[in-house]
Amino acid sequence: MAKKLAENLTNLRKEKGLKQTDMALLLKINNRQYQRYESGDSDPKLDTLIALADYFDVSLDYLVGRTDEK
């Protein structure tokens, strides 16, 4: 899950023209923690996953790589 999640987070963020620091501020976490999400070194908690899916307007299944359908 971590690899596909990391890939999807990176792609979705870049599609919106945002920096990792922008995402960290949005999620109210430190920048290093967000970097760990995108590198696959850490998995977000469920509430963070939900916030990300809502922000990017994608399903949780898409975000974590269970489907290719947004």
Beta strands, then each sheet from edge to edge (+ up, - down):
end
